[in-house]
């Protein structure tokens, strides 16, 4: 199966983004590792799958390059806002809000919970830029 993806970067992290809102994509740890591999796959720090959401403009699922699914990522969120123009994103870590200002994108991940307690750390920042070329990738058979 061949799927279109976007390769984006924000503040030094690079992402492979699959939009599965119209055509579902089944992702697991092994496939996330294969796609993220820089020698045999597309190569990225994190793999992102966009899905439909009943509570936000879209849902974003995130896998680190080692195949482990994680809750949220600010740099990936900024890239997703730049790509889709979403104002709200559902993540495993909660609701992310975003806004564009020209080529800058600002997101709020909400108040982080560190060791079960809320922190007052800053949660809003601006990236440099997120850019992407469209491309296709053949998903390996399982």
SULGI-V832824 format. One record per residue. RES is the residue in three letters. OMEGA is omega in radians with two decimals (NA if undefined). NEAR is the number of other C-alpha atoms within 10 Angstrom. D_LAST is the distance of its C-alpha to the last C-alpha in whole Angstrom. Layout:
res->(RES:RES)
omega->(OMEGA:OMEGA)
near->(NEAR:NEAR)
d_last->(D_LAST:D_LAST)
This chain:
res->(UNK:UNK:UNK:UNK:UNK:UNK:UNK:UNK:UNK:UNK:UNK:UNK:UNK:UNK:UNK:UNK:UNK:UNK:UNK:UNK:UNK:UNK:UNK:UNK:UNK:UNK:UNK:UNK:UNK:UNK:UNK:UNK:UNK:UNK:UNK:UNK:UNK:UNK:UNK:UNK:UNK:UNK:UNK:UNK:UNK:UNK:UNK:UNK:UNK:UNK:UNK:UNK:UNK:UNK:UNK:UNK:UNK:UNK:UNK:UNK:UNK:UNK:UNK:UNK:UNK:UNK:UNK:UNK:UNK:UNK:UNK:UNK:UNK:UNK:UNK:UNK:UNK:UNK:UNK:UNK:UNK:UNK:UNK:UNK:UNK:UNK:UNK:UNK:UNK:UNK:UNK:UNK:UNK:UNK:UNK:UNK:UNK:UNK:UNK:UNK:UNK:UNK:UNK:UNK:UNK:UNK:UNK:UNK:UNK:UNK:UNK:UNK:UNK:UNK:UNK:UNK:UNK:UNK:UNK:UNK:UNK:UNK:UNK:UNK:UNK:UNK:UNK:UNK:UNK:UNK:UNK:UNK:UNK:UNK:UNK:UNK:UNK:UNK:UNK:UNK:UNK:UNK)
omega->(3.11:-3.12:3.03:3.11:3.02:3.05:-3.08:3.06:3.08:3.08:3.04:3.07:3.08:-2.99:2.91:-3.06:3.03:3.08:-3.09:-3.13:3.12:3.10:-3.07:3.11:3.13:-3.11:3.03:-3.06:-3.09:3.14:3.10:3.09:-3.11:-3.14:-3.07:-3.09:-3.07:3.13:-3.03:3.13:3.09:-3.14:3.11:3.00:3.14:3.07:-3.08:3.02:3.11:-3.14:3.09:-3.14:3.07:-3.09:-3.09:3.10:3.10:3.04:3.12:3.02:-2.97:3.03:3.00:-3.09:3.10:3.08:-3.12:3.11:-3.12:-3.01:-3.08:3.11:-3.13:3.14:3.10:3.13:3.11:3.11:3.14:3.08:3.13:-3.11:-2.97:-3.05:3.10:3.07:3.11:-3.12:3.04:3.09:3.06:3.14:3.14:-3.09:3.08:3.05:-3.11:3.06:-3.14:3.06:-3.02:3.13:3.07:3.10:3.10:3.09:3.02:3.13:-3.08:3.13:3.13:3.03:-3.14:-3.09:3.07:3.12:3.12:3.12:3.10:-3.14:3.08:-3.14:3.13:3.08:-3.12:3.08:2.94:3.10:2.98:3.13:-3.12:2.88:3.06:3.13:3.11:-3.14:3.09:3.12:-3.14:3.07:3.11:NA)
near->(7:9:14:13:21:20:21:23:22:19:14:9:13:21:28:22:26:22:21:19:14:9:10:13:15:8:15:12:14:13:17:23:21:19:23:24:17:13:9:9:17:18:19:23:18:25:26:26:20:22:20:17:15:8:11:16:17:20:21:26:19:25:23:18:21:15:21:14:19:14:13:20:16:20:23:26:27:30:27:26:22:24:15:12:15:19:16:21:25:23:21:13:14:14:16:24:20:20:17:16:9:7:11:15:23:21:24:18:20:15:14:16:11:8:7:7:9:10:12:10:8:11:14:12:13:16:18:12:15:23:15:17:8:10:10:12:14:12:14:11:6:5)
d_last->(11:14:15:19:19:23:23:26:29:31:34:32:28:25:23:20:20:18:20:19:22:22:18:16:13:11:11:11:12:9:9:12:13:11:13:16:16:20:19:16:15:17:19:21:23:21:18:20:18:21:22:25:27:30:32:32:31:27:25:23:21:20:18:20:19:18:15:18:19:23:25:27:28:31:30:27:29:32:29:28:31:32:29:30:33:32:35:33:30:28:27:26:29:31:33:33:36:36:38:39:42:42:39:39:37:38:36:37:35:37:39:37:37:38:38:38:41:41:42:44:43:42:39:40:40:39:37:38:36:32:31:28:27:25:22:19:15:12:9:6:4:0)
